Amino acid sequence: MSGTLALGISGSPSSPSRTRALIDHALNALAAQGWETDVIDLAALPADALLARREDADMTAAIERVSEAKMLVVGTPVYRATYTALLKTIFDLMPQDYLVGKVAVLIATGAAPGHMLAIDHGLRPLIASLQGVSASTGIYALPGDFTDDGAPGPELAAKVESAVAEAVGLAT
């Protein structure tokens, strides 16, 4: 899909992070298929702009970049059984139908297996509330799913690649 944009949105307040490593892995898989890729690191945007307290050129550009994308790779660590407030802020700034025609790959990282439901009870409704479609395969990763250097382990990498392939099928 040469020239078609896949945009990663990282809701992690940390850098580097396991969440960002998974977003990057998904984007690399898409780039290998000819997609244009880019990423928005929400922690790098001004807090006042994310909270709609003031306008900011970087925030405006981030929202516009979402409108240009055909696919989103949305990633967040799970805190208190849901996605981060940092992630929610950017979606709160979007109009009701902003994600029409967009497909999302959903990624969450956490410390406990029980929090994997954050994908289906948090992220999936978030995307649907803006009229987007989520790939049915969501990615939830625990610390043990990563190698010692922070890269996704082989099984996790394969699962990310499978979710990406599913999303590509939905986007075309």
Secondary structure, 3 states (H helix, E strand, C coil): CCCCEEEEEECCCCCCCHHHHHHHHHHHHHHHCCCEEEEEEHHHCCHHHHCCCCCCHHHHHHHHHHHHCCEEEEEEECECCECCHHHHHHHHCCCCCCCCCCEEEEEEECCCHHHHHHHHHHHHHHHHHCCCEECCCCEEECHHHECCCCCECHHHHHHHHHHHHHHHHHHC
